[in-house]
Amino acid sequence: MQQSNNRRGDDKLNSEKERDQLLIATSTFPVAADDGMPRFILDLATSLARHFRVTVLAPDAAGARKRESWRELTVRRFTYFWPRRFQSLAYGYGMRTNLRNSPVTWLQVIPFLARQGAAIRSLCAQEGIRFVNSHWMVPQGLSAAWARGRRPRFRHVLHVHAADVYLLQKLPLGRALARYVMSRTDAVFADGSHVRQTLDELLGRPSNAVIQSMGVRAEFFRDPRQPPEKPPFPDGFLVFLGRFVEKKGAVFLLRAMPRVRRDHPGLGLVLVGYGHLEGKLRQEVSRLGLEEAVVFVGRRSHDELVGYLQNCRVAVVPSIVDSVGETEGMPTVVLEAMAAGARVVGSAVDGIPDVLRHRENGWLCRPADPEDLAEKILMALEDPTPSRAVEEAGRTAAGQDWQEIAARYEGAIHRLPPP
């Protein structure tokens, strides 16, 4: 028996040695296991750990360790400004908002790129890493392209999410930067069809990007839960999950509520999230006289989100193209709601129609149109056969489970020639 156990241990060790190493470079990663930060890179990295030995490289943050192990993952963080407590480019409300709210933060952009690129190059050299997966063309794709070099030290797989290509559209050197990054990229994924189209326009040629949204832990969202507190609405509630930023479109959901409540006066709305527009959204609630119909519950853990999604009447994703031309790639909450068994209403922008099919697995509305949004919410509420759409949505979510996505990533990476 002891020899058998030793053999299994040796086999596991040999398997670990045989697997290629993969470095994932990101600017969005939880600091603690369930701190309410977006966790899609964590979920992807954890799923890829079945195929690779995975190291995640993320920015430093207050309270974070420079190196730690998260189950199968090694997490490394790079400091990009000193003193450390003044680092303000990453985390919070997101880089774009951080830069807009504090012009001084622009001083941290070049150090961030330099330190990240140096960390990628150093880790690959020291640990023999042959594959780097960067998320967002800027800053991570740019840092990885510089670190890769003209004669590649490693193979570079880029995932474009949305904000990066929309930002590059506006920068004077955006097209040149996009072409530079792509010249040092070996494979590329895009969150949605509109993201890929925008990338193609930047390059002036087809990018050949593979459309792949971020995924969902389908089984996790199916496990029955209750919301952390019962919303005070006799006829149930709609739910919005996301940051309170313009492109999420929460204000249009508020403006749709009076029409929805004319037919369903006991129905309320729960807003789960945080962001710099919360004050304006609260003002809109007061202007519309919805104080008794809307509750803000703040940032919640990933576990708590499941309870809201499983127990809502409809999950609403009212994304828009904002005033600076930005929109979503494919919001992960769409697939999370589908996996949780919720009816889903979403805007027909960017990657959402790639996943959400009107009256098949959900309902699509026109973006920034409260009347049409209200109509589609009512359609979902009053659907005579809701189980059909919910079942189809569950199948859609299962097809985008993280393990499925990790297998596609693994196939794309191992089709690349060695560096």
N, C-alpha and C positions, 0 to 999 in steps of 0.2 A: 504493500500500500504506500509506504514511504517513497519507494522508487517511482511509483506511478505519479505521486504528487510532485516529486522533483522533476519528472519528465514533462508534466504539464507546465510547471513553472519555467523550465528551460525553453519549451516551445513558445510560451508567451513572450519571453525575453527575446528569443530569436525573431519572432514576428514583429516585435517593436523595432528591432534593429533593421529589419528588412523594409519597413515602411518608409516612404519618402517623407522628408520634412517639408512642411508648408508654413510660410509666414503670412499672416493676415494683417494688413495695415489698415487702420481705421481711425477716425476721429470721434466716433460715437461708440462707447462701450461702458457698461455699468461699472461703477466704482465699488459697490457692494452688490451682493448676490441678487437682491430684489429691492433696489433703491428707487424704482419708478422710472429709471432711464430707459430709453428704447433699447431693446435687447435682441434685435434681429441678427446683429453680427455675432453675438454670443451663441444664439441658437444655431446659426450656420456653422460656426467654429466647432461647436460640440458635435454636430452631426458629421462634419468632415473628419473628426478625430477617429472615426471608424476606418477611415481610408489612409490617413496621414498622421504623422506626429506634428501637432499643430502648436505654433506659437502665435500669440496675438500681440501686436505692437500698437499701443494706444497712448494718447497724451497723458502726461502727469496731471494729477488733480489733488486738491486738499484731502488729506486723510488716506490717500492711496499709497500702496506699497510699490516700490520700483520693480520688484519681481515677486510673483507668487504663483501658486498652482491652484487652478480651479478644476478639480477632478482631473479629466484627461488633458486639460489645457495648461500651457505655460503662458502667463501674462507678463509682458514687459512694458514698462512705461518710461517715456523719455521726457525729461525736463526741457522746456523751451524758453523759459524766461526766469530771471532772477531778480529779487528773492522769489522763491517758489509761490508764496502766498499771493503774489501779484499776477500770476498766470490767469488770463481771463478770456482767451480766444476760444477754447473748446468748452463743451458742456453748457450748463445753464439753458438758455433758450435757443441755442444753436449758433453757429459761427456768424451767419448773416446778421442775425438780430444783435449778437454781442458787438459786432463791428459798428452797427448802426447806432446802438445805444451809447457806445463809448469810443469816440474817435481815437483815443490813446491806444486802444487795443490794436489798431493798425500797425503799431510799432512791433507787435509780436509776430506778424505774418512771416517776415523773412526768417527770423530765428526759428520759427516753427518748421518751415520747409527745410531749412538747413539741418536742424537737429533730427528731424524725422528721416530725411534722406541718409544722413550719416549713420543713424541707428539701423536702418535697413541694410545698408552696405556692410556695416560691422557684424551684425548678426548672421548674415548670409556667409560671410567669410569665415567667421569663427566657428560656426556650427554646421557648415557644409549644406546650407539650405539651398535647394535647387529651384523652388517655386515660390513666387510671391503673388498673393491675391490682394490687390488694393481696391478700396471702396471709395467712390467719388473721384472723378478725374482730377479735381483740385480739392484739397491739397495732396491727397495720398497718391493719386496716379502720377502727378508731377514729381513728387519725391521719389517714387519707385522708378520712374523713367530715368531720372538723373542717376540714381544708385545702380541701375542695371547697366548703363553704359552702352556705347555703340557696339562693342563686342560683348555680348550678354554674359554677365556673371550668373544670371538665373533667368528662368522663364517668368514672364510677367503676365498675369491674368487680371484684367481690369473689370470692375463692375460699376457701371454708370447708373446713378439713381434719379436724378432730375435736377436738383438745385445746382449741381456742378455745371451741366451743359447750359442751363439758363443763365448762370452767372457769366460763363465764357462768351455767350452771345453779346453781352453788354460791354465786355472789356475791350479796349482798343487793340490789344494783342491776343484776344481770345482765340481767334482762328489759328494763329501761329502756335499758341500754347497747345491747342487741341491736336494739331498736326504733329507737334513734337512728341507729345505723350503717346499718340498712336503709332508713331514711328518706332517706339521702343516698347510696344505692347504686342504680345503673341496671341492673345485671345481676349474677346470682350463680350460681356453680358450687359444688357440694358433692362431696366425695370419695366418698361412698357413701350408700346409701339411709337408713341409720340416722343418719348425720350430718344429712341433710336433715330427717328426722323430728324430731330433737332441735331443730334450728333452728326448725321449724314450731311446736313446743311452746313455745319461748322467746317467739316472736312472738305466739302465740295466733291464728295464721292461716297459710294456705299461703304459703310463701316463693317458690314457683315456681322454686326452684333447679334448675338442670340438673345431673344426676348425671354427674360426670366425674372419674375417678381421675387421678392423675398417671401418666405414660406410661413408655415404654421405648424405648431406641435398639435396635430389633430387630436390625438388621444387625450392630451392634457386639457383641451378645451371641451371635450365630450364628458369628462368626469364631473358628475353632478355637484353643483355648489349653490349656495345662497348668497345674495349680496350682503356686504358687511352690515348694512342697516336697511330696513324696509322703507322704500320711498313712500311718502305720505299721499298717495294718489289712489282713490278707490277703483279706478278702471285700469290700473297699470301705468306703465311709463315707456316712453321712447328713451333711447340712450345715444349720446354722442361721446366718443372717446378720442382724445387727441389734444395736441397743444392748441392754445388760444392764439393762433397766428392767422393772418389774413387768408392764406391759401387754403386753410381748413374749412372756411365758409360757415362757421357756426352762426354768424349773424343772420344768414339767410334761413337757417333752421328756426331761429327765434321768430323771424318775420312770417314763417309758415305756420307757426303754432296757433294763432287766432283762428285761421281757417280750419285747421284740424280739430280744434276744440269746439267749434260750432256743432260738429257732428258727434264728438266724443268729449263732452264737457268734464268728465271725471279723469281724463288722461293727462299725465304730466310729462315733464322732460327732465332727465338727469344729465348734467354735464360733468363728465369726468376728465380732468386735465388741469393744465396750468399754462400760463403764458402772459406776455406783456399786454395783451388785449382784454384781459379779464375785467378790468375796470369799465371799459367801453361796452362790453357785453352786459354787464350788470346795469349800466345806464339804459341800454336797449330794452332789457327786461322791464325796467320801470316805465319807460316810455310807452311800451305796449300793454302795460297793465297786467303783466304776467307774474307778479311777485308770488302768487299762491300756486303757480303752475310750473315753476322752474326751480330746481335746486342745483347748486354748485357743490360738488363733494371733494374737489381738489385732486391732487395727484394720489393715485392708488397703486398698490402693489400688483404684480402680474396675477397673483392668485385671486385678488379681489375683483379684477376686471372680468374674470370668468363668470362670477356670480351675477354681475350686471348684464352681461351678454346673454346668459342662459335664461334670465328671468324677465327680460324686456319684452314689450310687444313688438317693437321694431328697432333695429339698430340703423342709425342714419349716418351716412358719410357724405356730407354736402360740399365736397371740395370744389374749388374754383380756380380760374386763372387770375392771379392777384394783380394789383395795380402796377407791379414792375415786371409782369409777364411770366411769373413763376406759377407752377402748379405741382401736383404730386407726381411721383413715379407710379407706384401702385400701393396705396396705403395698406399696411399689414392688417389693420383692423377689419378690412373687408373679409379676408380669409379667416381671421379669428372668429368673427361673428358667424360666418358660414359653418365653421367647425363646431361652434357652440350650439347650433340649432336655431339661431335667430333668423327672422325674416330681415332682409337687408335691402335698404334703399340707398343708392349711391349716384353721384353725379357722373355724367358721361364725359369725363375729362381724362386725358392721358391714358394710364394703364388700367383704370377701373373697368372700361368696357372689354379689355382683354380677358377679364376674369368673370365679370358680372354680366349676365345675359338677360335682357329685359323679359320678364314674365316667364322665364325658364328657371333660373336659380336666384332671382331677385328682381328688383325694379330699378330702372335707370331714369334719371330726371335730367332736365337741362340745368347746367350750372348757373348759379347766381340768379335763379328765377324762383322766388318764394311760392308763387302760385302753382307752378308745375311741381315743385317739391311737395307742397301740401297735397296735390292731387295724387302723386305717387305714394305718399305715406298712407293716404286713405285707401288707395287701391290695395296696398299690402295689408292694412288692417282688416279690410272687408273681403279679402280673397276667399272664395267659397271652398277652395281646396289648398289651404296653406301647406299641408304636409308634402304635397308634390314638390313645391319650390324648395322647401327645407331639405327634403331628401336629395334633390339634385344639387343643392348647395353643399351638402355634406360630401357628395361624391367629388365635387370640384375641389373642396378643401383637401380631401384625401390625396388627390393628384398633385397637390402642392405641399404635401408634407415635407418637413425638412429632410427626412431620409431620402425621399425621391430627388429633391434638389441636390443633396450632397452627392448622390450617385451620378447626376448629370455633370456636376462640377468635376468629379473624379475622372469621368470619361473624357471631358474636354482637356483636362490637365495632362492626362497620361497619353493623349494623342499628340502632344507637343514633342518635337525632337529635343533631346537633351541639350543643355546649354554648352 
